[in-house]
C-alpha cells in the first residue's frame, strides 16, 4: 500500500519552490518543498547526507542515505 503525501510530488520537472532528493538503497526520487530545509528533523537528514557523501553528488541530485520508510515518516510530520 502506497502512502500519498500532499507535499511530496512526483514530477520530472521540479516546480518552483521545490527540489529533488534521492532516497533509499535503490534511489527513489522525491520532489519536496524548499520549506523543509528550515525544519530541524529534515536538517538531520541533510547532516546524514553530508557525512555519507560530502558535497559531491555526481548524479546531480541530493541523495539522502536513509530508508524510504524513514524519509516518508520524517517528511509526513513536517508543516
mmCIF file as gemmi writes it, N, C-alpha and C atoms, coordinates in Angstrom:
data_model
loop_
_atom_site.group_PDB
_atom_site.id
_atom_site.type_symbol
_atom_site.label_atom_id
_atom_site.label_alt_id
_atom_site.label_comp_id
_atom_site.label_asym_id
_atom_site.label_entity_id
_atom_site.label_seq_id
_atom_site.pdbx_PDB_ins_code
_atom_site.Cartn_x
_atom_site.Cartn_y
_atom_site.Cartn_z
_atom_site.occupancy
_atom_site.B_iso_or_equiv
_atom_site.pdbx_formal_charge
_atom_site.auth_seq_id
_atom_site.auth_asym_id
_atom_site.pdbx_PDB_model_num
ATOM 1 N N . UNK Axp A 1 ? 0.836 -1.177 0 1 0 ? 1 A 1
ATOM 2 C CA . UNK Axp A 1 ? 0 0 0 1 0 ? 1 A 1
ATOM 3 C C . UNK Axp A 1 ? 0.885 1.247 0 1 0 ? 1 A 1
ATOM 4 N N . UNK Axp A 2 ? 0.655 2.133 -0.923 1 0 ? 2 A 1
ATOM 5 C CA . UNK Axp A 2 ? 1.46 3.345 -1.048 1 0 ? 2 A 1
ATOM 6 C C . UNK Axp A 2 ? 0.9 4.441 -0.154 1 0 ? 2 A 1
ATOM 7 N N . UNK Axp A 3 ? 1.803 5.208 0.408 1 0 ? 3 A 1
ATOM 8 C CA . UNK Axp A 3 ? 1.414 6.355 1.218 1 0 ? 3 A 1
ATOM 9 C C . UNK Axp A 3 ? 1.487 7.58 0.325 1 0 ? 3 A 1
ATOM 10 N N . UNK Axp A 4 ? 0.405 8.329 0.259 1 0 ? 4 A 1
ATOM 11 C CA . UNK Axp A 4 ? 0.401 9.539 -0.556 1 0 ? 4 A 1
ATOM 12 C C . UNK Axp A 4 ? 0.479 10.74 0.361 1 0 ? 4 A 1
ATOM 13 N N . UNK Axp A 5 ? 1.476 11.563 0.143 1 0 ? 5 A 1
ATOM 14 C CA . UNK Axp A 5 ? 1.651 12.774 0.919 1 0 ? 5 A 1
ATOM 15 C C . UNK Axp A 5 ? 1.441 13.963 -0.001 1 0 ? 5 A 1
ATOM 16 N N . UNK Axp A 6 ? 0.622 14.922 0.419 1 0 ? 6 A 1
ATOM 17 C CA . UNK Axp A 6 ? 0.318 16.03 -0.484 1 0 ? 6 A 1
ATOM 18 C C . UNK Axp A 6 ? 1.509 16.908 -0.826 1 0 ? 6 A 1
ATOM 19 N N . UNK Axp A 7 ? 2.511 16.989 0.077 1 0 ? 7 A 1
ATOM 20 C CA . UNK Axp A 7 ? 3.643 17.859 -0.189 1 0 ? 7 A 1
ATOM 21 C C . UNK Axp A 7 ? 4.76 17.175 -0.961 1 0 ? 7 A 1
ATOM 22 N N . UNK Axp A 8 ? 4.708 15.881 -1.072 1 0 ? 8 A 1
ATOM 23 C CA . UNK Axp A 8 ? 5.732 15.175 -1.832 1 0 ? 8 A 1
ATOM 24 C C . UNK Axp A 8 ? 5.1 14.811 -3.163 1 0 ? 8 A 1
ATOM 25 N N . UNK Axp A 9 ? 5.633 15.368 -4.211 1 0 ? 9 A 1
ATOM 26 C CA . UNK Axp A 9 ? 5.05 15.154 -5.523 1 0 ? 9 A 1
ATOM 27 C C . UNK Axp A 9 ? 6.042 14.435 -6.416 1 0 ? 9 A 1
ATOM 28 N N . UNK Axp A 10 ? 5.502 13.733 -7.38 1 0 ? 10 A 1
ATOM 29 C CA . UNK Axp A 10 ? 6.349 13.065 -8.355 1 0 ? 10 A 1
ATOM 30 C C . UNK Axp A 10 ? 6.258 13.86 -9.649 1 0 ? 10 A 1
ATOM 31 N N . UNK Axp A 11 ? 7.36 14.374 -10.089 1 0 ? 11 A 1
ATOM 32 C CA . UNK Axp A 11 ? 7.361 15.176 -11.303 1 0 ? 11 A 1
ATOM 33 C C . UNK Axp A 11 ? 8.727 15.091 -11.962 1 0 ? 11 A 1
ATOM 34 N N . UNK Axp A 12 ? 8.731 15.082 -13.282 1 0 ? 12 A 1
ATOM 35 C CA . UNK Axp A 12 ? 10.013 15.093 -13.99 1 0 ? 12 A 1
ATOM 36 C C . UNK Axp A 12 ? 10.625 16.485 -13.911 1 0 ? 12 A 1
ATOM 37 N N . UNK Axp A 13 ? 9.795 17.502 -14.012 1 0 ? 13 A 1
ATOM 38 C CA . UNK Axp A 13 ? 10.244 18.876 -13.839 1 0 ? 13 A 1
ATOM 39 C C . UNK Axp A 13 ? 10.001 19.254 -12.393 1 0 ? 13 A 1
ATOM 40 N N . UNK Axp A 14 ? 10.942 19.976 -11.834 1 0 ? 14 A 1
ATOM 41 C CA . UNK Axp A 14 ? 10.796 20.393 -10.444 1 0 ? 14 A 1
ATOM 42 C C . UNK Axp A 14 ? 10.09 21.745 -10.431 1 0 ? 14 A 1
ATOM 43 N N . UNK Axp A 15 ? 8.896 21.811 -9.814 1 0 ? 15 A 1
ATOM 44 C CA . UNK Axp A 15 ? 8.181 23.085 -9.766 1 0 ? 15 A 1
ATOM 45 C C . UNK Axp A 15 ? 8.918 24.115 -8.913 1 0 ? 15 A 1
ATOM 46 N N . UNK Axp A 16 ? 8.637 25.372 -9.162 1 0 ? 16 A 1
ATOM 47 C CA . UNK Axp A 16 ? 9.228 26.452 -8.38 1 0 ? 16 A 1
ATOM 48 C C . UNK Axp A 16 ? 8.852 26.248 -6.909 1 0 ? 16 A 1
ATOM 49 N N . UNK Axp A 17 ? 9.857 26.402 -6.035 1 0 ? 17 A 1
ATOM 50 C CA . UNK Axp A 17 ? 9.62 26.239 -4.613 1 0 ? 17 A 1
ATOM 51 C C . UNK Axp A 17 ? 9.826 24.805 -4.122 1 0 ? 17 A 1
ATOM 52 N N . UNK Axp A 18 ? 10.293 23.932 -4.989 1 0 ? 18 A 1
ATOM 53 C CA . UNK Axp A 18 ? 10.536 22.529 -4.661 1 0 ? 18 A 1
ATOM 54 C C . UNK Axp A 18 ? 11.95 22.143 -5.089 1 0 ? 18 A 1
ATOM 55 N N . UNK Axp A 19 ? 12.436 21.011 -4.586 1 0 ? 19 A 1
ATOM 56 C CA . UNK Axp A 19 ? 13.705 20.465 -5.056 1 0 ? 19 A 1
ATOM 57 C C . UNK Axp A 19 ? 13.648 18.943 -4.985 1 0 ? 19 A 1
ATOM 58 N N . UNK Axp A 20 ? 14.517 18.309 -5.745 1 0 ? 20 A 1
ATOM 59 C CA . UNK Axp A 20 ? 14.513 16.848 -5.831 1 0 ? 20 A 1
ATOM 60 C C . UNK Axp A 20 ? 15.565 16.255 -4.904 1 0 ? 20 A 1
ATOM 61 N N . UNK Axp A 21 ? 15.205 15.139 -4.269 1 0 ? 21 A 1
ATOM 62 C CA . UNK Axp A 21 ? 16.139 14.351 -3.473 1 0 ? 21 A 1
ATOM 63 C C . UNK Axp A 21 ? 15.975 12.894 -3.879 1 0 ? 21 A 1
ATOM 64 N N . UNK Axp A 22 ? 17.019 12.127 -3.642 1 0 ? 22 A 1
ATOM 65 C CA . UNK Axp A 22 ? 17.004 10.693 -3.931 1 0 ? 22 A 1
ATOM 66 C C . UNK Axp A 22 ? 17.198 9.956 -2.621 1 0 ? 22 A 1
ATOM 67 N N . UNK Axp A 23 ? 16.318 8.99 -2.372 1 0 ? 23 A 1
ATOM 68 C CA . UNK Axp A 23 ? 16.273 8.322 -1.071 1 0 ? 23 A 1
ATOM 69 C C . UNK Axp A 23 ? 16.259 6.81 -1.274 1 0 ? 23 A 1
ATOM 70 N N . UNK Axp A 24 ? 16.976 6.111 -0.4 1 0 ? 24 A 1
ATOM 71 C CA . UNK Axp A 24 ? 16.921 4.656 -0.377 1 0 ? 24 A 1
ATOM 72 C C . UNK Axp A 24 ? 18.109 3.999 -1.047 1 0 ? 24 A 1
ATOM 73 N N . UNK Axp A 25 ? 18.176 2.684 -0.848 1 0 ? 25 A 1
ATOM 74 C CA . UNK Axp A 25 ? 19.278 1.91 -1.416 1 0 ? 25 A 1
ATOM 75 C C . UNK Axp A 25 ? 19.216 1.889 -2.935 1 0 ? 25 A 1
ATOM 76 N N . UNK Axp A 26 ? 18.019 1.673 -3.472 1 0 ? 26 A 1
ATOM 77 C CA . UNK Axp A 26 ? 17.781 1.838 -4.908 1 0 ? 26 A 1
ATOM 78 C C . UNK Axp A 26 ? 17.099 3.202 -5.016 1 0 ? 26 A 1
ATOM 79 N N . UNK Axp A 27 ? 17.883 4.255 -5.225 1 0 ? 27 A 1
ATOM 80 C CA . UNK Axp A 27 ? 17.369 5.61 -5.05 1 0 ? 27 A 1
ATOM 81 C C . UNK Axp A 27 ? 16.051 5.886 -5.764 1 0 ? 27 A 1
ATOM 82 N N . UNK Axp A 28 ? 15.109 6.379 -4.974 1 0 ? 28 A 1
ATOM 83 C CA . UNK Axp A 28 ? 13.817 6.811 -5.497 1 0 ? 28 A 1
ATOM 84 C C . UNK Axp A 28 ? 13.782 8.328 -5.388 1 0 ? 28 A 1
ATOM 85 N N . UNK Axp A 29 ? 13.282 8.963 -6.411 1 0 ? 29 A 1
ATOM 86 C CA . UNK Axp A 29 ? 13.271 10.422 -6.488 1 0 ? 29 A 1
ATOM 87 C C . UNK Axp A 29 ? 11.997 10.977 -5.85 1 0 ? 29 A 1
ATOM 88 N N . UNK Axp A 30 ? 12.189 11.986 -4.995 1 0 ? 30 A 1
ATOM 89 C CA . UNK Axp A 30 ? 11.086 12.716 -4.399 1 0 ? 30 A 1
ATOM 90 C C . UNK Axp A 30 ? 11.291 14.189 -4.66 1 0 ? 30 A 1
ATOM 91 N N . UNK Axp A 31 ? 10.221 14.891 -4.939 1 0 ? 31 A 1
ATOM 92 C CA . UNK Axp A 31 ? 10.263 16.335 -5.12 1 0 ? 31 A 1
ATOM 93 C C . UNK Axp A 31 ? 9.533 16.925 -3.919 1 0 ? 31 A 1
ATOM 94 N N . UNK Axp A 32 ? 10.28 17.712 -3.13 1 0 ? 32 A 1
ATOM 95 C CA . UNK Axp A 32 ? 9.735 18.207 -1.864 1 0 ? 32 A 1
ATOM 96 C C . UNK Axp A 32 ? 9.879 19.72 -1.781 1 0 ? 32 A 1
ATOM 97 N N . UNK Axp A 33 ? 9.066 20.358 -0.947 1 0 ? 33 A 1
ATOM 98 C CA . UNK Axp A 33 ? 9.128 21.827 -0.85 1 0 ? 33 A 1
ATOM 99 C C . UNK Axp A 33 ? 10.398 22.31 -0.167 1 0 ? 33 A 1
ATOM 100 N N . UNK Axp A 34 ? 10.905 23.446 -0.615 1 0 ? 34 A 1
ATOM 101 C CA . UNK Axp A 34 ? 12.112 24.02 -0.012 1 0 ? 34 A 1
ATOM 102 C C . UNK Axp A 34 ? 11.879 24.417 1.445 1 0 ? 34 A 1
ATOM 103 N N . UNK Axp A 35 ? 10.629 24.592 1.852 1 0 ? 35 A 1
ATOM 104 C CA . UNK Axp A 35 ? 10.332 24.934 3.248 1 0 ? 35 A 1
ATOM 105 C C . UNK Axp A 35 ? 10.815 23.851 4.213 1 0 ? 35 A 1
ATOM 106 N N . UNK Axp A 36 ? 10.987 22.627 3.719 1 0 ? 36 A 1
ATOM 107 C CA . UNK Axp A 36 ? 11.509 21.545 4.558 1 0 ? 36 A 1
ATOM 108 C C . UNK Axp A 36 ? 12.924 21.853 5.048 1 0 ? 36 A 1
ATOM 109 N N . UNK Axp A 37 ? 13.658 22.671 4.304 1 0 ? 37 A 1
ATOM 110 C CA . UNK Axp A 37 ? 15.041 22.978 4.668 1 0 ? 37 A 1
ATOM 111 C C . UNK Axp A 37 ? 15.149 23.673 6.017 1 0 ? 37 A 1
ATOM 112 N N . UNK Axp A 38 ? 14.103 24.333 6.445 1 0 ? 38 A 1
ATOM 113 C CA . UNK Axp A 38 ? 14.106 25.038 7.73 1 0 ? 38 A 1
ATOM 114 C C . UNK Axp A 38 ? 13.755 24.138 8.91 1 0 ? 38 A 1
ATOM 115 N N . UNK Axp A 39 ? 13.336 22.932 8.656 1 0 ? 39 A 1
ATOM 116 C CA . UNK Axp A 39 ? 12.867 22.037 9.71 1 0 ? 39 A 1
ATOM 117 C C . UNK Axp A 39 ? 14.028 21.236 10.31 1 0 ? 39 A 1
ATOM 118 N N . UNK Axp A 40 ? 14.169 21.251 11.638 1 0 ? 40 A 1
ATOM 119 C CA . UNK Axp A 40 ? 15.277 20.531 12.285 1 0 ? 40 A 1
ATOM 120 C C . UNK Axp A 40 ? 15.334 19.044 11.939 1 0 ? 40 A 1
ATOM 121 N N . UNK Axp A 41 ? 14.191 18.384 11.843 1 0 ? 41 A 1
ATOM 122 C CA . UNK Axp A 41 ? 14.221 16.951 11.535 1 0 ? 41 A 1
ATOM 123 C C . UNK Axp A 41 ? 14.735 16.699 10.116 1 0 ? 41 A 1
ATOM 124 N N . UNK Axp A 42 ? 14.421 17.597 9.183 1 0 ? 42 A 1
ATOM 125 C CA . UNK Axp A 42 ? 14.942 17.448 7.825 1 0 ? 42 A 1
ATOM 126 C C . UNK Axp A 42 ? 16.42 17.811 7.778 1 0 ? 42 A 1
ATOM 127 N N . UNK Axp A 43 ? 16.82 18.781 8.586 1 0 ? 43 A 1
ATOM 128 C CA . UNK Axp A 43 ? 18.232 19.14 8.648 1 0 ? 43 A 1
ATOM 129 C C . UNK Axp A 43 ? 19.068 17.962 9.156 1 0 ? 43 A 1
ATOM 130 N N . UNK Axp A 44 ? 18.496 17.141 10.026 1 0 ? 44 A 1
ATOM 131 C CA . UNK Axp A 44 ? 19.196 15.922 10.471 1 0 ? 44 A 1
ATOM 132 C C . UNK Axp A 44 ? 19.453 14.989 9.297 1 0 ? 44 A 1
ATOM 133 N N . UNK Axp A 45 ? 18.474 14.865 8.401 1 0 ? 45 A 1
ATOM 134 C CA . UNK Axp A 45 ? 18.665 14.032 7.207 1 0 ? 45 A 1
ATOM 135 C C . UNK Axp A 45 ? 19.759 14.617 6.312 1 0 ? 45 A 1
ATOM 136 N N . UNK Axp A 46 ? 19.805 15.942 6.211 1 0 ? 46 A 1
ATOM 137 C CA . UNK Axp A 46 ? 20.85 16.591 5.411 1 0 ? 46 A 1
ATOM 138 C C . UNK Axp A 46 ? 22.231 16.365 6.02 1 0 ? 46 A 1
ATOM 139 N N . UNK Axp A 47 ? 22.299 16.344 7.352 1 0 ? 47 A 1
ATOM 140 C CA . UNK Axp A 47 ? 23.571 16.056 8.021 1 0 ? 47 A 1
ATOM 141 C C . UNK Axp A 47 ? 24.037 14.643 7.688 1 0 ? 47 A 1
ATOM 142 N N . UNK Axp A 48 ? 23.116 13.693 7.654 1 0 ? 48 A 1
ATOM 143 C CA . UNK Axp A 48 ? 23.462 12.315 7.269 1 0 ? 48 A 1
ATOM 144 C C . UNK Axp A 48 ? 24.014 12.281 5.848 1 0 ? 48 A 1
ATOM 145 N N . UNK Axp A 49 ? 23.385 13.045 4.977 1 0 ? 49 A 1
ATOM 146 C CA . UNK Axp A 49 ? 23.826 13.096 3.588 1 0 ? 49 A 1
ATOM 147 C C . UNK Axp A 49 ? 25.241 13.655 3.48 1 0 ? 49 A 1
ATOM 148 N N . UNK Axp A 50 ? 25.509 14.721 4.233 1 0 ? 50 A 1
ATOM 149 C CA . UNK Axp A 50 ? 26.848 15.314 4.217 1 0 ? 50 A 1
ATOM 150 C C . UNK Axp A 50 ? 27.889 14.333 4.739 1 0 ? 50 A 1
ATOM 151 N N . UNK Axp A 51 ? 27.569 13.626 5.824 1 0 ? 51 A 1
ATOM 152 C CA . UNK Axp A 51 ? 28.51 12.648 6.392 1 0 ? 51 A 1
ATOM 153 C C . UNK Axp A 51 ? 28.796 11.518 5.41 1 0 ? 51 A 1
ATOM 154 N N . UNK Axp A 52 ? 27.763 11.053 4.729 1 0 ? 52 A 1
ATOM 155 C CA . UNK Axp A 52 ? 27.893 9.914 3.822 1 0 ? 52 A 1
ATOM 156 C C . UNK Axp A 52 ? 28.539 10.285 2.489 1 0 ? 52 A 1
ATOM 157 N N . UNK Axp A 53 ? 28.108 11.401 1.901 1 0 ? 53 A 1
ATOM 158 C CA . UNK Axp A 53 ? 28.509 11.732 0.536 1 0 ? 53 A 1
ATOM 159 C C . UNK Axp A 53 ? 29.315 13.022 0.409 1 0 ? 53 A 1
ATOM 160 N N . UNK Axp A 54 ? 29.405 13.809 1.462 1 0 ? 54 A 1
ATOM 161 C CA . UNK Axp A 54 ? 30.038 15.114 1.335 1 0 ? 54 A 1
ATOM 162 C C . UNK Axp A 54 ? 29.176 16.016 0.478 1 0 ? 54 A 1
ATOM 163 N N . UNK Axp A 55 ? 29.807 16.911 -0.224 1 0 ? 55 A 1
ATOM 164 C CA . UNK Axp A 55 ? 29.044 17.831 -1.076 1 0 ? 55 A 1
ATOM 165 C C . UNK Axp A 55 ? 29.131 17.451 -2.545 1 0 ? 55 A 1
ATOM 166 N N . UNK Axp A 56 ? 29.706 16.307 -2.839 1 0 ? 56 A 1
ATOM 167 C CA . UNK Axp A 56 ? 29.841 15.861 -4.213 1 0 ? 56 A 1
ATOM 168 C C . UNK Axp A 56 ? 28.747 14.841 -4.521 1 0 ? 56 A 1
ATOM 169 N N . UNK Axp A 57 ? 27.798 15.239 -5.345 1 0 ? 57 A 1
ATOM 170 C CA . UNK Axp A 57 ? 26.721 14.355 -5.759 1 0 ? 57 A 1
ATOM 171 C C . UNK Axp A 57 ? 26.783 14.231 -7.275 1 0 ? 57 A 1
ATOM 172 N N . UNK Axp A 58 ? 27.515 13.234 -7.778 1 0 ? 58 A 1
ATOM 173 C CA . UNK Axp A 58 ? 27.744 13.132 -9.221 1 0 ? 58 A 1
ATOM 174 C C . UNK Axp A 58 ? 26.467 12.945 -10.041 1 0 ? 58 A 1
ATOM 175 N N . UNK Axp A 59 ? 25.383 12.48 -9.416 1 0 ? 59 A 1
ATOM 176 C CA . UNK Axp A 59 ? 24.138 12.301 -10.167 1 0 ? 59 A 1
ATOM 177 C C . UNK Axp A 59 ? 23.418 13.623 -10.369 1 0 ? 59 A 1
ATOM 178 N N . UNK Axp A 60 ? 23.899 14.684 -9.695 1 0 ? 60 A 1
ATOM 179 C CA . UNK Axp A 60 ? 23.279 15.987 -9.849 1 0 ? 60 A 1
ATOM 180 C C . UNK Axp A 60 ? 22.164 16.246 -8.858 1 0 ? 60 A 1
ATOM 181 N N . UNK Axp A 61 ? 21.732 15.22 -8.149 1 0 ? 61 A 1
ATOM 182 C CA . UNK Axp A 61 ? 20.669 15.393 -7.161 1 0 ? 61 A 1
ATOM 183 C C . UNK Axp A 61 ? 21.179 15.1 -5.772 1 0 ? 61 A 1
ATOM 184 N N . UNK Axp A 62 ? 20.503 15.617 -4.801 1 0 ? 62 A 1
ATOM 185 C CA . UNK Axp A 62 ? 20.858 15.384 -3.408 1 0 ? 62 A 1
ATOM 186 C C . UNK Axp A 62 ? 20.403 13.992 -2.998 1 0 ? 62 A 1
ATOM 187 N N . UNK Axp A 63 ? 21.316 13.204 -2.505 1 0 ? 63 A 1
ATOM 188 C CA . UNK Axp A 63 ? 20.982 11.854 -2.071 1 0 ? 63 A 1
ATOM 189 C C . UNK Axp A 63 ? 20.967 11.799 -0.553 1 0 ? 63 A 1
ATOM 190 N N . UNK Axp A 64 ? 19.895 11.24 0.006 1 0 ? 64 A 1
ATOM 191 C CA . UNK Axp A 64 ? 19.753 11.122 1.451 1 0 ? 64 A 1
ATOM 192 C C . UNK Axp A 64 ? 19.85 9.644 1.814 1 0 ? 64 A 1
ATOM 193 N N . UNK Axp A 65 ? 20.863 9.28 2.638 1 0 ? 65 A 1
ATOM 194 C CA . UNK Axp A 65 ? 21.122 7.873 2.938 1 0 ? 65 A 1
ATOM 195 C C . UNK Axp A 65 ? 20.255 7.342 4.088 1 0 ? 65 A 1
ATOM 196 N N . UNK Axp A 66 ? 18.978 7.124 3.806 1 0 ? 66 A 1
ATOM 197 C CA . UNK Axp A 66 ? 18.113 6.501 4.797 1 0 ? 66 A 1
ATOM 198 C C . UNK Axp A 66 ? 17.079 5.675 4.047 1 0 ? 66 A 1
ATOM 199 N N . UNK Axp A 67 ? 16.391 4.814 4.779 1 0 ? 67 A 1
ATOM 200 C CA . UNK Axp A 67 ? 15.333 4.016 4.163 1 0 ? 67 A 1
ATOM 201 C C . UNK Axp A 67 ? 14.189 4.93 3.733 1 0 ? 67 A 1
ATOM 202 N N . UNK Axp A 68 ? 13.52 4.522 2.689 1 0 ? 68 A 1
ATOM 203 C CA . UNK Axp A 68 ? 12.397 5.291 2.18 1 0 ? 68 A 1
ATOM 204 C C . UNK Axp A 68 ? 11.313 5.456 3.255 1 0 ? 68 A 1
ATOM 205 N N . UNK Axp A 69 ? 11.086 4.418 4.051 1 0 ? 69 A 1
ATOM 206 C CA . UNK Axp A 69 ? 10.072 4.486 5.11 1 0 ? 69 A 1
ATOM 207 C C . UNK Axp A 69 ? 10.41 5.561 6.146 1 0 ? 69 A 1
ATOM 208 N N . UNK Axp A 70 ? 11.674 5.654 6.509 1 0 ? 70 A 1
ATOM 209 C CA . UNK Axp A 70 ? 12.097 6.675 7.471 1 0 ? 70 A 1
ATOM 210 C C . UNK Axp A 70 ? 11.905 8.066 6.87 1 0 ? 70 A 1
ATOM 211 N N . UNK Axp A 71 ? 12.297 8.226 5.621 1 0 ? 71 A 1
ATOM 212 C CA . UNK Axp A 71 ? 12.134 9.508 4.94 1 0 ? 71 A 1
ATOM 213 C C . UNK Axp A 71 ? 10.657 9.925 4.905 1 0 ? 71 A 1
ATOM 214 N N . UNK Axp A 72 ? 9.79 8.991 4.544 1 0 ? 72 A 1
ATOM 215 C CA . UNK Axp A 72 ? 8.364 9.296 4.486 1 0 ? 72 A 1
ATOM 216 C C . UNK Axp A 72 ? 7.811 9.634 5.867 1 0 ? 72 A 1
ATOM 217 N N . UNK Axp A 73 ? 8.302 8.935 6.897 1 0 ? 73 A 1
ATOM 218 C CA . UNK Axp A 73 ? 7.862 9.228 8.254 1 0 ? 73 A 1
ATOM 219 C C . UNK Axp A 73 ? 8.274 10.639 8.671 1 0 ? 73 A 1
ATOM 220 N N . UNK Axp A 74 ? 9.531 10.985 8.423 1 0 ? 74 A 1
ATOM 221 C CA . UNK Axp A 74 ? 10.024 12.317 8.789 1 0 ? 74 A 1
ATOM 222 C C . UNK Axp A 74 ? 9.274 13.403 8.033 1 0 ? 74 A 1
ATOM 223 N N . UNK Axp A 75 ? 9.157 13.259 6.73 1 0 ? 75 A 1
ATOM 224 C CA . UNK Axp A 75 ? 8.524 14.31 5.924 1 0 ? 75 A 1
ATOM 225 C C . UNK Axp A 75 ? 7.024 14.407 6.169 1 0 ? 75 A 1
ATOM 226 N N . UNK Axp A 76 ? 6.386 13.327 6.58 1 0 ? 76 A 1
ATOM 227 C CA . UNK Axp A 76 ? 4.941 13.388 6.84 1 0 ? 76 A 1
ATOM 228 C C . UNK Axp A 76 ? 4.638 14.232 8.074 1 0 ? 76 A 1
ATOM 229 N N . UNK Axp A 77 ? 5.626 14.429 8.942 1 0 ? 77 A 1
ATOM 230 C CA . UNK Axp A 77 ? 5.437 15.208 10.169 1 0 ? 77 A 1
ATOM 231 C C . UNK Axp A 77 ? 5.751 16.694 10 1 0 ? 77 A 1
ATOM 232 N N . UNK Axp A 78 ? 6.262 17.081 8.841 1 0 ? 78 A 1
ATOM 233 C CA . UNK Axp A 78 ? 6.667 18.471 8.62 1 0 ? 78 A 1
ATOM 234 C C . UNK Axp A 78 ? 5.494 19.328 8.179 1 0 ? 78 A 1
ATOM 235 N N . UNK Axp A 79 ? 5.507 20.587 8.583 1 0 ? 79 A 1
ATOM 236 C CA . UNK Axp A 79 ? 4.429 21.522 8.222 1 0 ? 79 A 1
ATOM 237 C C . UNK Axp A 79 ? 4.635 22.072 6.838 1 0 ? 79 A 1
